[in-house]
Amino acid sequence: MSDKLSPLAPAISPALPDIAGVTCRIARARYKDWDRCDLTFVKLAAGTSVAGVLTQSKCPSPEVEYCREALKQGKARALIVNAGNANAFTGARGMAAVQKILSLTSAHLGCAEDEIFVSSTGVIGVPLPQDKAEAGLKAVFEADPCGWEDAAATIMTTDTFPKMATTSAIVGGQTVHLSGIIKGSGMIAPDMATMLGYIFTDATVEAGFLREMLSAATAESFNCITVDSDTSTSDTVLAFATGQNPSPALTSFDDDGADAFQAALADLCMQMAHLVVRDGEGASKFIEIAVTGADSDDSAKRIALSIANSPLVKTAIAGEDANWGRVVMAVGKAGEPADRDRLAIGFGGVTVARDGLVVPDYDEAPVAAHLKGSEIDIAVDIGLGSGRATVWTCDLTHGYIDINADYRS
């Protein structure tokens, strides 16, 4: 958790409504030497359905491996999130710590262990201390309920601000609410989720259908962001539907309100994903990269990510330099169909290069003015087909090095 607020942070945090069937509590487990809460306990109403998307890393944390199995039964009674220690690459000791958390929490709630979901975030390679976990759980079980902002702050690590979002939808004539909290600032690259995010709704949604909708929303949001091209061992997005709203149950897109709920979920995921980019470690500029004219949508996305992950592109934007040659480089290295002599590149709505050449009478002044702002738009037309994709990233500054050079200390 940083003391310096990101310059891209929203001016006002949204007011999240209460979600029936969701109660948040926080406590200090002291996983690191810091004076703050670092343990979040979310109690969920009986009958809550759950879906998730998890990291595709081949070196996942024990929490991810456990959640992958627990998601198969589709029900949830609680969420535990530890901050400051990722408990990843910790072998049998790491899994034993997860088992301890499951045992204590299931006994407290009187539910099955596979209805408890666990996440940890922070330093990799240090086993989660079981004594601190146990003491923290005892404290959090007795703590007073807290608001969304406190819960969002407690799951933070190098984040500079609590990240929250909310929306709603009409299902069967009833207003259902969706709210989410998320953490993520570094080690952010699309490979399903690339951070820890939690979504809560009072709607009744069958677990399999919730997974279908969450996967679709993730593809267009969390999987379209990158800060530093690094995918975490612990990436998790979980969605919980408590069923406490009187609206009819959603089981397929044939149900009344299913499309509206999908649109709301997609909007919520997009809000959350953009908040992560806006808190990218050391970031000073929020960058949207739109690629059109590619051979396919998948090809467009790979090209867009090649641009978004290029250190040369990101440092040029940090330096407010309209170096479109670096964008050409990133397109060329993507390994996707491209033709230099059909390529067009623009910044802030101004085309700077077309058909493989700088445009005639190019005036860099409006582009330079655009790059001095905090919201940067890069447009690339490959000129080959109808494929398109948009991704979001941030610039790369000295601040990123400062944060990560001293991370373990």
ChimeraX attribute file (.defattr): number of C-alpha atoms within 10 A of each C-alpha:
attribute: neighborCount
match mode: 1-to-1
recipient: residues
	/A:1	19
	/A:2	13
	/A:3	9
	/A:4	10
	/A:5	13
	/A:6	19
	/A:7	16
	/A:8	18
	/A:9	18
	/A:10	13
	/A:11	7
	/A:12	6
	/A:13	13
	/A:14	12
	/A:15	12
	/A:16	18
	/A:17	13
	/A:18	16
	/A:19	19
	/A:20	18
	/A:21	22
	/A:22	20
	/A:23	18
	/A:24	20
	/A:25	23
	/A:26	29
	/A:27	23
	/A:28	23
	/A:29	25
	/A:30	21
	/A:31	19
	/A:32	15
	/A:33	8
	/A:34	11
	/A:35	8
	/A:36	14
	/A:37	22
	/A:38	25
	/A:39	26
	/A:40	28
	/A:41	24
	/A:42	22
	/A:43	21
	/A:44	25
	/A:45	18
	/A:46	16
	/A:47	17
	/A:48	27
	/A:49	27
	/A:50	28
	/A:51	30
	/A:52	25
	/A:53	22
	/A:54	22
	/A:55	24
	/A:56	18
	/A:57	16
	/A:58	7
	/A:59	14
	/A:60	18
	/A:61	27
	/A:62	28
	/A:63	26
	/A:64	25
	/A:65	15
	/A:66	18
	/A:67	22
	/A:68	17
	/A:69	11
	/A:70	19
	/A:71	23
	/A:72	14
	/A:73	14
	/A:74	21
	/A:75	25
	/A:76	27
	/A:77	28
	/A:78	27
	/A:79	20
	/A:80	21
	/A:81	20
	/A:82	27
	/A:83	26
	/A:84	26
	/A:85	21
	/A:86	25
	/A:87	31
	/A:88	26
	/A:89	17
	/A:90	18
	/A:91	14
	/A:92	11
	/A:93	17
	/A:94	22
	/A:95	20
	/A:96	17
	/A:97	22
	/A:98	22
	/A:99	18
	/A:100	14
	/A:101	21
	/A:102	21
	/A:103	15
	/A:104	16
	/A:105	27
	/A:106	17
	/A:107	12
	/A:108	12
	/A:109	15
	/A:110	10
	/A:111	16
	/A:112	15
	/A:113	20
	/A:114	20
	/A:115	25
	/A:116	26
	/A:117	27
	/A:118	20
	/A:119	26
	/A:120	27
	/A:121	26
	/A:122	22
	/A:123	18
	/A:124	20
	/A:125	15
	/A:126	16
	/A:127	20
	/A:128	25
	/A:129	17
	/A:130	17
	/A:131	12
	/A:132	14
	/A:133	22
	/A:134	17
	/A:135	14
	/A:136	23
	/A:137	24
	/A:138	16
	/A:139	17
	/A:140	22
	/A:141	18
	/A:142	11
	/A:143	14
	/A:144	12
	/A:145	17
	/A:146	14
	/A:147	14
	/A:148	23
	/A:149	17
	/A:150	16
	/A:151	27
	/A:152	20
	/A:153	24
	/A:154	25
	/A:155	31
	/A:156	26
	/A:157	22
	/A:158	20
	/A:159	24
	/A:160	23
	/A:161	26
	/A:162	23
	/A:163	31
	/A:164	26
	/A:165	22
	/A:166	23
	/A:167	20
	/A:168	18
	/A:169	21
	/A:170	17
	/A:171	23
	/A:172	16
	/A:173	12
	/A:174	14
	/A:175	15
	/A:176	24
	/A:177	23
	/A:178	26
	/A:179	25
	/A:180	24
	/A:181	22
	/A:182	26
	/A:183	30
	/A:184	30
	/A:185	27
	/A:186	27
	/A:187	20
	/A:188	26
	/A:189	25
	/A:190	26
	/A:191	22
	/A:192	22
	/A:193	30
	/A:194	34
	/A:195	27
	/A:196	22
	/A:197	27
	/A:198	20
	/A:199	25
	/A:200	24
	/A:201	28
	/A:202	25
	/A:203	29
	/A:204	24
	/A:205	25
	/A:206	20
	/A:207	24
	/A:208	18
	/A:209	16
	/A:210	25
	/A:211	21
	/A:212	14
	/A:213	21
	/A:214	22
	/A:215	20
	/A:216	14
	/A:217	21
	/A:218	22
	/A:219	16
	/A:220	18
	/A:221	24
	/A:222	30
	/A:223	21
	/A:224	25
	/A:225	29
	/A:226	28
	/A:227	31
	/A:228	23
	/A:229	21
	/A:230	15
	/A:231	22
	/A:232	27
	/A:233	26
	/A:234	29
	/A:235	30
	/A:236	25
	/A:237	25
	/A:238	22
	/A:239	23
	/A:240	30
	/A:241	30
	/A:242	26
	/A:243	23
	/A:244	19
	/A:245	20
	/A:246	15
	/A:247	19
	/A:248	17
	/A:249	18
	/A:250	21
	/A:251	15
	/A:252	17
	/A:253	14
	/A:254	9
	/A:255	13
	/A:256	17
	/A:257	22
	/A:258	22
	/A:259	17
	/A:260	15
	/A:261	24
	/A:262	19
	/A:263	17
	/A:264	21
	/A:265	29
	/A:266	22
	/A:267	19
	/A:268	22
	/A:269	28
	/A:270	19
	/A:271	19
	/A:272	27
	/A:273	28
	/A:274	19
	/A:275	24
	/A:276	28
	/A:277	27
	/A:278	29
	/A:279	30
	/A:280	31
	/A:281	31
	/A:282	25
	/A:283	25
	/A:284	23
	/A:285	28
	/A:286	23
	/A:287	21
	/A:288	20
	/A:289	21
	/A:290	20
	/A:291	27
	/A:292	25
	/A:293	22
	/A:294	24
	/A:295	18
	/A:296	18
	/A:297	18
	/A:298	14
	/A:299	22
	/A:300	30
	/A:301	25
	/A:302	19
	/A:303	33
	/A:304	29
	/A:305	27
	/A:306	21
	/A:307	28
	/A:308	30
	/A:309	23
	/A:310	21
	/A:311	18
	/A:312	19
	/A:313	25
	/A:314	25
	/A:315	16
	/A:316	20
	/A:317	24
	/A:318	20
	/A:319	15
	/A:320	19
	/A:321	15
	/A:322	20
	/A:323	14
	/A:324	18
	/A:325	14
	/A:326	17
	/A:327	25
	/A:328	19
	/A:329	15
	/A:330	22
	/A:331	27
	/A:332	17
	/A:333	13
	/A:334	18
	/A:335	12
	/A:336	17
	/A:337	16
	/A:338	21
	/A:339	14
	/A:340	15
	/A:341	12
	/A:342	15
	/A:343	20
	/A:344	23
	/A:345	25
	/A:346	20
	/A:347	22
	/A:348	17
	/A:349	13
	/A:350	17
	/A:351	18
	/A:352	21
	/A:353	20
	/A:354	19
	/A:355	15
	/A:356	14
	/A:357	14
	/A:358	15
	/A:359	14
	/A:360	9
	/A:361	7
	/A:362	12
	/A:363	12
	/A:364	14
	/A:365	10
	/A:366	12
	/A:367	20
	/A:368	15
	/A:369	11
	/A:370	19
	/A:371	22
	/A:372	15
	/A:373	12
	/A:374	17
	/A:375	15
	/A:376	21
	/A:377	17
	/A:378	22
	/A:379	21
	/A:380	27
	/A:381	22
	/A:382	27
	/A:383	20
	/A:384	16
	/A:385	15
	/A:386	14
	/A:387	19
	/A:388	22
	/A:389	22
	/A:390	21
	/A:391	25
	/A:392	25
	/A:393	30
	/A:394	32
	/A:395	31
	/A:396	27
	/A:397	20
	/A:398	12
	/A:399	14
	/A:400	18
	/A:401	13
	/A:402	12
	/A:403	15
	/A:404	15
	/A:405	10
	/A:406	8
	/A:407	12
	/A:408	10
	/A:409	7
